[in-house]
Amino acid sequence: MSINKKDLIEIISKEQDQLPYKDIELSVKTIITSMTKSLMKGERIEIRGFGSFGLRYRKARIGRNPKSGQSVEIEERYVPHFKPGKSLRERVKQKL
C-alpha cells in the first residue's frame, strides 16, 4: 500500500473532523511546498521523532541507456535523501 498527497489529506480529515477539509488540504500543501523550497536552497530539514531530509551529492558519471544500450553522460547533481530517526526506525521494526 502506498499513500499519496490526496490520501494523506483524506486520512487527516477523517481523524480531525473538527477541521475543515480545505484547511487540511492547504496545510499539507504548504508543508510540502516549504520543505521543497528549503531543499532547493540546500537547507537540511529535521523533524524530531520522524527523520531528516537533506541533499546528497552525486558525481558525474557515464551511464547506459537501457533501451538502446548506448553510453550516456550523466551530469553531477544533488539528490534528496531521507534518513529516518531512531524513534521511527524502532516503531517500524516493532511492526515487522
PLY file of the C-alpha trace (Angstrom):
ply
format ascii 1.0
element vertex 96
property float x
property float y
property float z
element edge 95
property int vertex1
property int vertex2
end_header
0.00 0.00 0.00
1.23 3.47 -0.77
-0.14 6.84 0.27
-0.13 9.90 -1.95
-0.86 13.50 -1.01
-4.61 13.18 -1.58
-4.75 10.02 0.58
-2.84 11.78 3.36
-5.31 14.67 3.30
-8.22 12.20 3.46
-6.70 10.32 6.43
-6.10 13.53 8.37
-9.60 14.86 7.62
-11.18 11.63 8.95
-9.12 11.77 12.15
-9.57 15.52 12.68
-13.26 16.04 11.94
-13.26 19.43 13.71
-11.04 20.89 10.95
-12.45 21.83 7.54
-11.15 19.74 4.63
-9.89 22.84 2.80
-7.75 23.87 5.81
-6.17 20.41 5.99
-5.54 20.42 2.25
-3.91 23.87 2.45
-1.78 22.82 5.44
-0.43 19.68 3.77
0.32 21.53 0.53
2.03 24.36 2.45
4.22 21.93 4.40
5.30 20.08 1.25
5.97 23.35 -0.60
8.01 24.71 2.32
10.06 21.53 2.52
10.70 21.59 -1.22
11.83 25.24 -1.12
14.16 24.53 1.81
15.79 21.62 -0.04
16.13 23.76 -3.16
18.12 26.26 -1.05
20.34 23.44 0.18
18.93 23.51 3.71
18.52 20.45 5.90
15.10 19.61 7.37
14.80 17.76 10.67
11.53 16.53 12.17
12.19 15.15 15.66
10.97 11.60 16.11
10.47 11.17 12.36
13.71 11.85 10.48
15.68 14.32 8.43
15.78 15.35 4.80
18.90 16.59 3.11
20.78 16.57 -0.17
23.40 14.10 -1.32
25.98 14.94 -3.95
26.31 12.58 -6.92
29.45 12.83 -9.08
29.26 12.96 -12.86
29.44 9.51 -14.43
28.85 7.50 -17.56
25.53 5.66 -17.57
23.83 3.43 -20.09
20.52 3.93 -21.87
18.62 0.71 -21.04
16.60 0.83 -24.25
19.44 1.32 -26.76
22.44 0.25 -24.68
24.21 3.46 -25.70
26.54 5.21 -23.23
25.15 8.45 -21.77
26.98 11.10 -19.77
25.17 11.88 -16.50
25.99 15.29 -15.02
26.84 15.88 -11.37
23.83 16.71 -9.25
22.28 16.80 -5.81
19.51 14.36 -4.95
17.11 14.43 -1.99
17.86 11.95 0.80
15.73 10.88 3.78
17.25 9.47 6.95
14.68 8.04 9.38
15.00 9.00 13.04
15.67 6.45 15.77
12.09 6.58 17.06
10.64 5.90 13.58
13.09 3.05 12.94
12.15 1.41 16.24
8.40 1.75 15.64
8.70 0.25 12.15
10.90 -2.56 13.46
8.24 -3.48 16.07
5.58 -3.81 13.36
7.64 -6.16 11.17
0 1
1 2
2 3
3 4
4 5
5 6
6 7
7 8
8 9
9 10
10 11
11 12
12 13
13 14
14 15
15 16
16 17
17 18
18 19
19 20
20 21
21 22
22 23
23 24
24 25
25 26
26 27
27 28
28 29
29 30
30 31
31 32
32 33
33 34
34 35
35 36
36 37
37 38
38 39
39 40
40 41
41 42
42 43
43 44
44 45
45 46
46 47
47 48
48 49
49 50
50 51
51 52
52 53
53 54
54 55
55 56
56 57
57 58
58 59
59 60
60 61
61 62
62 63
63 64
64 65
65 66
66 67
67 68
68 69
69 70
70 71
71 72
72 73
73 74
74 75
75 76
76 77
77 78
78 79
79 80
80 81
81 82
82 83
83 84
84 85
85 86
86 87
87 88
88 89
89 90
90 91
91 92
92 93
93 94
94 95
